[in-house]
Amino acid sequence: MQKNPLSESGFFNLRVLMAVSLCSLGVSLAIFSFAATPSSGTLTDTSGPLTYGAGPFFVANPTPILFLDQGPECFGSAQPCDDYVLTATLPAGYAAMHPNASVKVTLGWTDAGSGASDYDLYIYRGIVHNTDGSQAADYQSASSANPEIATISPLSDGTHQYTLKIVPYTPTGENVHVIIELLSGSGGGGTPGFGGPDPTMPNVPRYQNFYAPAGTSAESSDGEFNIGFNPHSGRIMTMNIGPIWRLTPPERLNPAKPECCESLWEDKSALTTNIGLDPILFTDQHTGRTFASNSTVGANAVYAYSDNDGDSWIEAGFSPPDGGVDHESIGSGPYPASLSALVNEINHGQAVYYCSQDIVGPAACQRSDTLGASYGPGVLAYDGITTQCGGLHGHVHVAPNGTVWLPVGHCGGTQGGALSTDGGTTWNEFLVTGSRPQIN
């Protein structure tokens, strides 16, 4: 039978055209099915809470990527993120009348049944759409919790815009729901005085916010924030991306000011630790000595310590390489009873430990018997092969009896870590029964 190539070709092209059109329509629906509804809103002191929903989400976007990104990667359907533009408008005098006011953003969802769904919340000042991972959020809640809760604070009078980004880190087809509330700081939450200043009473601890000077290196939201407190001077040491800032609380100034005043912020950076890959700062509570490091090769480089809250630094450490290249941690505490003979006038009875891990596997710790001026060789705490624990560890802590604890977020199917009862000479693994490993 003779065929009509032209007719068949035309019919074929029509079918292709229809198929492509339907496919494109399906892709479009898949791309936009999770768009925020509504996509924007205005919050005022009289508007009441705002709400919106988005979803369902099916495509995972497991960003930020550890060690690479500062924030999420949001670009098209391959790296989906949901955007909502929030406009906050406060009348003149509102911030002065409500100094503790904040905007609370709550992201929640009902798991579709997998038990593994995870969504993260990032908030940027201004209108921000596509991101490549280099833009750190101004506020965020990126844990494995449900709900995720982020707070915008402090607030100022006038109109300000923010972009709320929902990142479907591990979606399983859920719709998410967001509530945006203006908290005046004078009440709410079902508790009288919730959100307001804690009452001041002698010898009763309380929280107080101190805000970095605008435009300074202390204001950066990059890096890994560290706080040290010297109980002898009452000063606070902070370190973020590298520069070290000292805060002198108002009651410690000369002349003293009321506790409700702002602290005195001073740049007390050590030259060698200003730039590096992994900032860490720790203050020994017994002596008041502050240690700083911004290196991943051990306490023999990009390392400093100070006995006068940063007025001067000794910018050198003497130690062999510890075997790790990432995420160093410094901690101190008393020697165990079995090593009491090591106590002397130099170390004041405090052993100092420097620990770091080799990215994905082993971790080693070094002990200093000279209050951090020099360290001994690194001792393997875990290797990820003969031990269930592996990868990133938390910060080293020393108990009052001298036991050294190194927490680890991934130990098989639980959390756990390594502990030493002999001053870091040997280490034993421990597992936390009933715990779950960290997701991100």
Stockholm file with secondary structure:
# STOCKHOLM 1.0

chainA/1-440         MQKNPLSESGFFNLRVLMAVSLCSLGVSLAIFSFAATPSSGTLTDTSGPLTYGAGPFFVANPTPILFLDQGPECFGSAQPCDDYVLTATLPAGYAAMHPNASVKVTLGWTDAGSGASDYDLYIYRGIVHNTDGSQAADYQSASSANPEIATISPLSDGTHQYTLKIVPYTPTGENVHVIIELLSGSGGGGTPGFGGPDPTMPNVPRYQNFYAPAGTSAESSDGEFNIGFNPHSGRIMTMNIGPIWRLTPPERLNPAKPECCESLWEDKSALTTNIGLDPILFTDQHTGRTFASNSTVGANAVYAYSDNDGDSWIEAGFSPPDGGVDHESIGSGPYPASLSALVNEINHGQAVYYCSQDIVGPAACQRSDTLGASYGPGVLAYDGITTQCGGLHGHVHVAPNGTVWLPVGHCGGTQGGALSTDGGTTWNEFLVTGSRPQIN
#=GR chainA/1-440 SS CCCCHHHHHHHHHHHHHHHHHHHHHHHHHHHHTTCCBSSEEEEETTTCCEEEEECCCCSCCCCSCTTTCSSCEEBTTTBCCEEEEEEEEECTTHHHHCTTCEEEEEEEECCCSSSCCEEEEEEEESCCCCEESCCCCSEEECSSCSSEEEEECSCCSEEEEEEEEEEEEECSSCCEEEEEEEECSSSCTTSTTTTSCCCCCTTCCCCCCCCCCTTSGGGCCCSCCEEEECTTTCCEEEESSSCEEEEECGGGSSSCCCTTSCCEEEECCCGGGSSCSSCEEEECTTTCCEEEECCSSCTTSSEEEESSTTSSCBCCCBCCCCSCCEEEEEEEEECCGGGGGGCCTTTTTEEEEEEEECTTSCEEEEEESSTTSBCCCCEEEECSSSSSBCSCBCCCEECTTSCEEEEEEEETTEEEEEEESSTTSSCEEEEETTCCCCCC
#=GC SS_cons         CCCCHHHHHHHHHHHHHHHHHHHHHHHHHHHHTTCCBSSEEEEETTTCCEEEEECCCCSCCCCSCTTTCSSCEEBTTTBCCEEEEEEEEECTTHHHHCTTCEEEEEEEECCCSSSCCEEEEEEEESCCCCEESCCCCSEEECSSCSSEEEEECSCCSEEEEEEEEEEEEECSSCCEEEEEEEECSSSCTTSTTTTSCCCCCTTCCCCCCCCCCTTSGGGCCCSCCEEEECTTTCCEEEESSSCEEEEECGGGSSSCCCTTSCCEEEECCCGGGSSCSSCEEEECTTTCCEEEECCSSCTTSSEEEESSTTSSCBCCCBCCCCSCCEEEEEEEEECCGGGGGGCCTTTTTEEEEEEEECTTSCEEEEEESSTTSBCCCCEEEECSSSSSBCSCBCCCEECTTSCEEEEEEEETTEEEEEEESSTTSSCEEEEETTCCCCCC
//
